[in-house]
């Protein structure tokens, strides 16, 4: 009896290409993350963004899938996985390009909005700083743009007393208030004093991110003033709308800006030298008062404080002690001047005769009869050159002469009682 045999099979086992499987897996991983993140973002009503390096995952999925497709085609029918590799290529391509377009268009929109917030000719941050040279209220308007919109309140920028009360409370360890720190900031002073002569050339943005429901955009500029030129990077942050119909608002993050390639002009070198000489006069002021030099002036001549605007405690603590010190009637000797850290950043003005006046902060540490220092007063001093000065001339290294200085006036700012011993 003849043996019965199975008919020959036409089905031949072909293993899947490892490259095709790997490429498809990478593509699914990137595509899955994008789709899942998009779904969560829609549900939460918030955008989603990945670090830029994640696009390399999409690129890797496409390249490996393409290699897998080539591997299958070159195997002469011994490997399978052509459709798998093709799906992987398309998935990486569509998800990668889609996410790149989304991220890139968002970056362009944020860049335009941030730059417009800083440079808008009507109400831009730097526009207010330029105008503040002639209008102090503009400086307050610029300051308000450094606060989140919810923290600005309804204070009128032209109402100096209310601005100080709302935004200039002393910080920890009697640190200057926010408004005082802003006014003495190096960038703020540079732009404000240069006024219309400052130029700001936009250089684009160095980066942006979304963090804690806020966009952070770092804008780059090349800034030129009569004193110096520098490249600066300043970060602005967004306050996202909380209700339908509201628009995105921005504020400047003054804690996060930097400058590089700082280069002083000859004029700037002269201003720096004059500033240091004025600081030297201020630092020797205590010795001159204790030694009863005649060229200091008396309190009635020097005092330009608006005492009615100071809080009653500062009025009671500072006025009699300042009067006793400058009129040489305070014999307790329980006081001393303490240089402020803000020495290097000082306001200045030229008068019609070409004399320069530096407005400088100084701390007056006051004690009681037991020689215990219990109060630190903040005082603003105006130190003026006795004759006209030319910063361009003093900027030359060959010039070694020094102008003479005098104390023009003083203004009490506040007293901060404490327990310093």
Buried (B, 14 or more C-beta within 10 A) or exposed (E): EEEEEEEEEEEEEEEBBEBBBBBBBBBBBBBEBBEEBBEEEEEEEEBBBBEEEBBEBBBBBBBBBBBBBBBBEEBEEEBBBBEBBBBBBBBBBBBBEBBEEBBEEBBEEBBEBBBEBBBEEEEBBBBBBBBBBEEBBBBBBBBBBBBEEEEBEEBEBEEBEBBBBBBBEBEEEBEBBBBBBBBBBEBBBBBBBBBEEBEBEEEEBEEBEBEEEBBBBBBBBBBBBBBBBBBBBBBBBBBBEEEEEEEBBBBBBBEEBEBEEEEBBBBBBBBBBBBEBBBEBBEEBBEBBEEEEEEBBEBEEBBEBEEEEBEEEBBEBBBEBBBBBBBBEBEEEBBEBEEBEBBEBBBBEEEEEEBBBBBBBBBBBBBEEEEEBBBBBBBBBBBBBEEEBBBBEBBEEEEEEEBEBBBBBBBBBBBBBEEBE
